[in-house]
Amino acid sequence: MAMYHDNHPDGSYEMANRVLAFEPPRVISWKPGYVSPATDMLEFGGWIWRYDLTQLGPDETKVTLSYDWSAVGPIPRQRIQFPPFTPDHLDNSLSHLAAIVAR
């Protein structure tokens, strides 16, 4: 997956994702991975994204986004400061998701 983030050391980068939970239409969770420059192998840094969805009505869903970086080891922390996102970044992500769904 092609990605871009201002705070990433390279700006543009690629990620792989391992799905941890997929229970449509309630849950999706994944662990992002990356190709290690040292080994050229796919590695996972220990952080997890998760969306929990609760239907509130026929046209309304509550979405909870969580991000867990507690298992991040020392090597990724050498390149990326954790937590890499402020709480408003999570709010922006939910707003972006809402805009996409509204289209």
N, C-alpha and C positions, 0 to 999 in steps of 0.2 A: 504494500500500500504506500503510495507516494504521500509524503507529509511535509508540512512547513510549520515552523514555529520560530518566532523572533529570538527566543531565549535558547534555542538549540545551537550548539557550537558550529554546526554546518548550515544552519538555516533550513535548507531543503534536505530531506533524508528519506529513507525507506524503512518501513516497519513490516513485520509479520505479526499475525495474531493467532493465538491458540484459544479457541472457545472453551470456556470452563463450565458455563451453564447456558442452556438454551431451552427455555420453556415457553414457547409462544402461547398466548400473547403477554406473558407476565414478566419474564426475566431473560436478559442476555448479559453475559459476563465474559470478559476475555482478558488474556494476559499478553501484552505486547512483547514482541521479541525483535531482535536485531541480529545482523550478521556481524560477528566479532571481527574487528580488524586484525587482531592477533592470531586467531585460529581459522578465520574464514568459515566458521560454523555458526549455525543459528543458535542463539542463546536468549534466555529470558531473564530480564533484570529484576524481577520480583515485585512488579507493580501490577495492579489489577483495576480495570474499569468495570463498572456494573450499572445497568439500568434496571430498576424495578418499576413495573407499570401496574397501576390499580385503576380499573374502570370505575368511574364515578357516575356515569350515566351513558346514554346512547351516543352522545357526541362529546364526551369529556373523559380524559384520562389523566390521572396524577402520575407524574414521572419523577422518580427519585434517582439521582445520579450519585454514585459514590466512587471514590478513587482511593485505593489503599496502596501505599508505598512502604509499608512497614517491613517487608521482606527484602528490600533493596540492599544488596551487598556493597562492599567497599569499592569495587571496580567501577560500576556505573556512577557511584557518588563522586568519583574523581573527575568525571566529565560533566555531570549534570548535578546541579544543586537541588536537593530535595527538602521540602516539596517544591516541584518545579512550577506549580500553578498557585495563584492566589484564589481564595474562595470565589471571587467575582468571575474567574475564568470558568468555573463550573456553572455559574448562573448564565454566563454567555453561551455556553454549550447547550444548555436547556432551552434558552431563547432561540438559538439557531435551529434546534430540532423542532420547536413549535412552529417556526416560520416555514420550515420545509413541509411539515404536515398540513399546515393551513393552505398551502398552494394546492 
